[in-house]
Amino acid sequence: MPDTVDNVVGILKKKRRAVNEVMVVTGRADICVIMQGTMDEINGAVIDFKKIKDIVSTETMMEVEVDMGW
């Protein structure tokens, strides 16, 4: 439902802890949040996200640096 997505985006944009960017996306997820901070800050933010009634599930992906030797 478009109104639900807009409402959740509005709530997420008001959260300042660790949140850099909030965007509507296509595919398996409806919303993507780019975050930066310590593991504790990110974990706390994700726990806060799960308290938002219209968020059904979350998936956290961490950026890692890998030296492939290329």
C-alpha positions as a LaTeX table, in Angstrom:
\begin{tabular}{lrrr}
\hline
Residue & $x$ (\AA) & $y$ (\AA) & $z$ (\AA) \\
\hline
Met1 & 0.00 & 0.00 & 0.00 \\
Pro2 & 1.58 & 3.30 & $-1.08$ \\
Asp3 & 0.34 & 5.23 & 1.96 \\
Thr4 & 1.93 & 2.68 & 4.27 \\
Val5 & 5.30 & 2.96 & 2.53 \\
Asp6 & 5.14 & 6.77 & 2.61 \\
Asn7 & 4.26 & 6.72 & 6.32 \\
Val8 & 7.12 & 4.37 & 7.19 \\
Val9 & 9.59 & 6.42 & 5.10 \\
Gly10 & 8.49 & 9.54 & 6.98 \\
Ile11 & 9.05 & 7.84 & 10.34 \\
Leu12 & 12.45 & 6.48 & 9.30 \\
Lys13 & 13.63 & 9.86 & 8.00 \\
Lys14 & 12.99 & 11.35 & 11.45 \\
Lys15 & 15.34 & 8.84 & 13.07 \\
Arg16 & 18.78 & 10.35 & 13.31 \\
Arg17 & 20.81 & 7.66 & 15.05 \\
Ala18 & 22.98 & 5.97 & 12.42 \\
Val19 & 20.54 & 6.71 & 9.54 \\
Asn20 & 22.17 & 8.34 & 6.49 \\
Glu21 & 19.58 & 7.80 & 3.76 \\
Val22 & 16.08 & 6.34 & 3.36 \\
Met23 & 14.80 & 5.36 & $-0.08$ \\
Val24 & 11.89 & 3.51 & $-1.68$ \\
Val25 & 13.14 & 0.59 & $-3.78$ \\
Thr26 & 11.73 & $-2.16$ & $-5.98$ \\
Gly27 & 12.17 & $-5.88$ & $-5.49$ \\
Arg28 & 11.89 & $-7.99$ & $-2.36$ \\
Ala29 & 12.00 & $-4.93$ & $-0.08$ \\
Asp30 & 9.95 & $-1.74$ & $-0.26$ \\
Ile31 & 12.37 & 0.53 & 1.65 \\
Cys32 & 16.15 & 0.62 & 1.96 \\
Val33 & 17.94 & 2.48 & 4.76 \\
Ile34 & 21.64 & 3.28 & 4.45 \\
Met35 & 23.23 & 3.57 & 7.89 \\
Gln36 & 26.65 & 4.38 & 9.25 \\
Gly37 & 27.83 & 3.95 & 12.81 \\
Thr38 & 29.18 & 1.47 & 15.30 \\
Met39 & 27.75 & $-2.02$ & 15.48 \\
Asp40 & 25.91 & $-1.02$ & 18.67 \\
Glu41 & 24.40 & 2.08 & 17.01 \\
Ile42 & 23.25 & 0.12 & 13.97 \\
Asn43 & 21.88 & $-2.71$ & 16.12 \\
Gly44 & 19.97 & $-0.20$ & 18.27 \\
Ala45 & 18.52 & 1.48 & 15.18 \\
Val46 & 17.36 & $-1.85$ & 13.71 \\
Ile47 & 15.74 & $-2.78$ & 17.02 \\
Asp48 & 13.93 & 0.60 & 16.94 \\
Phe49 & 12.81 & $-0.08$ & 13.35 \\
Lys50 & 11.19 & $-3.34$ & 14.44 \\
Lys51 & 8.99 & $-1.36$ & 16.86 \\
Ile52 & 7.32 & 0.44 & 13.92 \\
Lys53 & 3.99 & $-1.39$ & 13.46 \\
Asp54 & 4.00 & $-1.32$ & 9.63 \\
Ile55 & 7.46 & $-2.88$ & 9.31 \\
Val56 & 6.90 & $-6.58$ & 8.73 \\
Ser57 & 10.53 & $-7.71$ & 8.56 \\
Thr58 & 14.05 & $-6.35$ & 8.28 \\
Glu59 & 17.23 & $-7.60$ & 6.65 \\
Thr60 & 20.63 & $-6.20$ & 7.58 \\
Met61 & 23.54 & $-6.30$ & 5.14 \\
Met62 & 26.98 & $-5.09$ & 6.17 \\
Glu63 & 29.53 & $-3.73$ & 3.74 \\
Val64 & 32.86 & $-5.52$ & 4.01 \\
Glu65 & 36.17 & $-4.98$ & 2.32 \\
Val66 & 37.66 & $-8.08$ & 0.73 \\
Asp67 & 41.03 & $-8.18$ & $-0.98$ \\
Met68 & 40.46 & $-10.42$ & $-3.99$ \\
Gly69 & 44.05 & $-9.93$ & $-5.13$ \\
Trp70 & 43.05 & $-8.54$ & $-8.50$ \\
\hline
\end{tabular}
